[in-house]
């Protein structure tokens, strides 16, 4: 595990997340992920820490209202959120991580358009095994 740092485009929101140097992320085809080109790095909540910008965040919810999509109210970037599939975890947008600590990114496709059929495939990602 390494400590990755990241944040939004303008730098108002910054965070750190413990994850392997070689990342495994999900590319989801649901409407919001497709429109934002989000790459999901889902981790247990204990491995994520918001460093700055809590007062700069807005929260967007839709459909069931379970997922909490946080975005910077200055630049509009959603660098992380609490996913419906893993409400005990955090999904970091791998595109918002600083590249210095990333050795490689492996991207897998996730069928979010058919979320109810596939959500269980993500459940293990928010379990802290460290």
N, C-alpha and C positions, 0 to 999 in steps of 0.2 A: 504494500500500500504506500502511496505517496500522497502528499498534500497538494492538491490542485487549487489554483486560485482563478477566479473569474468574476464576471459581472456584466452589467449592461453596456451599451454603446457609449454613453456619455460619462460613465464612471461613477455615477451617483450611487448605484447599487453594487456592492462588492460582497463576495462570499468565498468560502473555502470548503472543499469537499475531499474526504479521504476516499480514494479509489485506486485501482491498479494503474500503473503507468501505461499499460496496454488496455485500452478501453473497449468494452463491448456495449454497443448502443443499439437502440431500436429506432427505425424509421417507420413512423405510423402513417397510414393512409387516410385517417379520419379527416373531417373537414378542417378543423382548427390546426392540426399538425401539418397538413398538406399546405395550407395557406401561409404558415409561418416557417416552413422548412425546419421544424424542430427535430433535433436528434436527442432522444431520451437516454440519459444516464440515470437509471433509477437506483437510489441508495437508501439504506436505513436512515431515518431522520437524525440519529445520533452521529452520523458521519458528515453532516452538513452544518455549517455555521454561517449565518448572515453576519458580515463584518460591518457594513454600513448601508444606509439607505432605507431603513425600515420606514422612515417618515416620507419617503419618496415613492412608495409602492401603492398601487391601486390593485384591487382584486376583481377579477371578472369570473362569473360563474354562469353556466347555462345548462340546459337539459335537466339533469337530476340535481344540480347544484352541489354535488359532492366534491368535484375537482375544484381546487382554488388556484386559478391562474393569476399569478402576480406579475405585474409589469411596471416598469419605471414610468412615472408620470411626466418625465422630461423627454426621453428619447423613444419611449414606447416598446422597448425590448423586453420580452419575457425570457429572463435568464434561468428561472426555475419556477416550479409550481408543485402543489400537492396533488398527485394524480388520483383519480377515481379508482384505478386498479390497485393502488398501493397507498391508502390513506394514512398509513403508518410510516410512509417514506417520503422522499423528495425526488422529483425528476428534474435533473439539471440539464439544461440545453448544452450539449457538448460543444456546440459552435460558440458558446460564450466563455469557454475556458481559455486561459492563456496557454499557448502552445509549448512553452518551455518544458513542462513536466509530462507531456504526452509523447509516448514512444510510437504508438500506433492506434488507430481506431478501426475496429471491426464493426461493420454495420449490418444488422439483420432487419428484414422487413417484418412488420407487425400489421395484421389486418384489423385496424381500428374501426373500419367501416362496419365490421361485424363484431363489435366489441364484446357483446354478451357471449358469443361463442368462443372467444379467445382470451378473455381477461385473465383466466386462471394461469395462462402461460407466463404471466409477469409476477405472480404472487411471491415467488421465492426471492425476488430482487430486493425487497425491503427487509429481509431477515438479516440481522447482524450476526455474522458468523466469525467475526474477528476476535 
